[in-house]
Amino acid sequence: MWIAGGWASWGAGRLSARWGQGLRDPPRQGQYHICVGVHLELPEDLFSALRRSPDEFVQEMRLAAAIHWYQRGQVSQEKAAQIAGLDRTDFLAALAREGVNVFSVDPQDLKRELERG
């Protein structure tokens, strides 16, 4: 199966996925992208239990990981969108659907900004 930026295959109860370069951006001159393979062994009945195809499952996992890392502040919105295989606008829409705050504001920072005028 094809996933944005790479591929995944399903067989014998194993799901393999690969993705590499920026999903929407071609490499810049002099830049090289390394592809990383991910291999998961999952029970074969998982997809029927979740009512998901392997393609849908991979996309949902990518989005869940992107949201998780974004919420923890480990990746930017742009990088999270890339991980999820979405453009930034679609990633922001996915955050809204999941009830995730798009902008996190530290109360102390907000207070300082308000005091500055």
N, C-alpha and C positions, 0 to 999 in steps of 0.2 A: 504494500500500500504506500502511496505517496503522502508525505506530510510536508508542510511548507518548509522548504529549505533542505529536504532530505528524503529519506525513505524509511519504511518499517515493513517487516514481513512477519507473517504469522504461520506457524507450522509446528506440529508435534508438541502442542502445549507451550510453545515458547514464542515470545514476542520480542523482536529485535527492532531497534530504531537507530537511525543515524540522521544527524543534521549537522550542517557546517556553517557556511558563510552567512553573512547578513541576509535576512530573508527577502528583503525588498531591494537592497542596495548591492550593486555590483562591486567587486573588489576594486579598490583604488590602485593606481599604478604602484608597483613595488610591494604591495601587501599580499600576504599569503594567508589562507584560512586552513585551519586544521579541522578535519572532521573527527568527531568523537562518536563512537558507537556505544549504545546502551542496550543491555540485554536483560530482560525480566522474565523470570519463570513464574507463571501464574496458573492457577487451576483452570482447566478447560471450561468448566461450567460458570466461571466468573462473568463472562460476557452475556450469557443468557440471564443470569441472576440480576445483572445490572441493566439488562435490556439495552445493551450497547454493542455496536460492532467493534472490532479491534481498532478501526480507524477513529471512531468516535471516542473510544477509551483513551487512545494516545493523545488526541487533541484535548480531552478533558484533563488528563494528567499534566500536560504541558501548561494549560491555563492555571490549574490549581497550584503547581509549583511556582509559576510566575507571580501569582497573587501572594502566595506565602512569602516568597523572598522580597517582594515589593513592600508588604506590610511590615516586615522586620527591618526594612531600610537597607537591605543587602544589595539591592539593585535599583536602578533608576526606572522611571516609567518607560523610557525608551527601551532599555535593556529587557525589562519585563515583557513588554509588547513583543519584542523579538523572540524571547523564549517561548511565549505563547503562540507564536506564528501569526500574529495579528499586526495591523498597523496601529499606531498610537491611539487614533480615534476609536477604533473597535475595542482596544484594550480598555480605554476609559469607560466605554459603554458596558463592557463585561464587569468592571469594578462596580459600576452603578447597579447592575443586575444582582450582583452578589452582596450589595449593601456595604461595600468597602469604602471608607473615606478616601477620597482622591487626594485631598490636601490635609496633612496633619500639621497642626499648629501647636507649638509649645506655649503654654499659658504665660510663662515668663518672657519669652520672645515677643509675644503679642502685647503684653503690658509695656515693655520697653518701646515698641514701635508706636503705641498709642501715646505714650508720654512725650515722644519726640515730636509728635504732631504730624 
